[in-house]
Amino acid sequence: MLPLIEATNTKHKQAERMPFNVRMFRGLLSKNEYLLYLLQQFEVFQAIEKTGLPHASLKRLEKVQEDINELVAQGHATGVVLDSTRGYVEYLRSLSYDQLLPHIYLNYMGIMFGGQMIKKAVPSAGKMYDFDDIQEAVQAIRAVQKDEWAEEVNKGFDFNIEIFDTLEVVCKQRQTV
């Protein structure tokens, strides 16, 4: 059995290369586009955190809400929850805590690592990426991490890839209207 990071590398690279994600990394998202992304993240984190986390330091809902509030206070509209996000949220809600752990690994490690680079490029304070003790948060996930999660993590990547794809489509449609 391959180590988890190797077994999920292909999907990880695919997600990183999604046009919406690339634009976010390069600091090319408008505040409205980023706000739409934050709303999707809020829904995903809400579904996960309702079931539970390995450590309280991982909680993201309040931080994402702070970023949303910052942009809404500037007059930007939140947008809608995308069907692709609804699909992932429904799936997450169907899982037990143990079944949810691979999705915690995927979604929280992503913002702890890649998110630290993205934070510098987003059009908000980027509170979502702020952890009181990032090492403690990483350790909380590493303590439960298993190589057997590869299939489920890859399924989570598929959901995230679909969300990134839908975000890009919606953003392009808004530009042409």
Order of alpha helices (4+ residues) and beta strands (2+ residues): alpha-alpha-alpha-alpha-alpha-alpha-alpha-alpha-alpha-alpha
